[in-house]
Amino acid sequence: MPNILEKEIERTLKVYVEGRYHGLCLKWVCPGWSGVPDRILLLPGGRVHFVELKRPKGSRVSELQKWWKRKLEDLGFTVWHIYTLEDIKRLGEEINAGN
């Protein structure tokens, strides 16, 4: 796999969600709260997913990002860690399944 940049994965996710699912893929900027996921996906039917984007090689999820994942999942939300274009396809399968 070529060394793809995180911003390329982020751009692909945005195009995929907004084009294929007619949803919104919003950048989450939360002043004063470090470690929140990078994107909020707002999908038809009131479905909400959170996405933390990472480059495929050499990146890791920080302890604070893990804490946010647990916190959001405890509230009933789905949180994805996307490293590759294949992960975006897997996310799409879950969206198609109605999750």
Secondary structure, 3 states (H helix, E strand, C coil): CCCCCHHHHHHHHHHHHHHHCCCEEEECCCCCCCCCCCEEEEECCCEEEEEEECCCCCCCCCHHHHHHHHHHHHCCCEEEEECCHHHHHHHHHHHHCCC
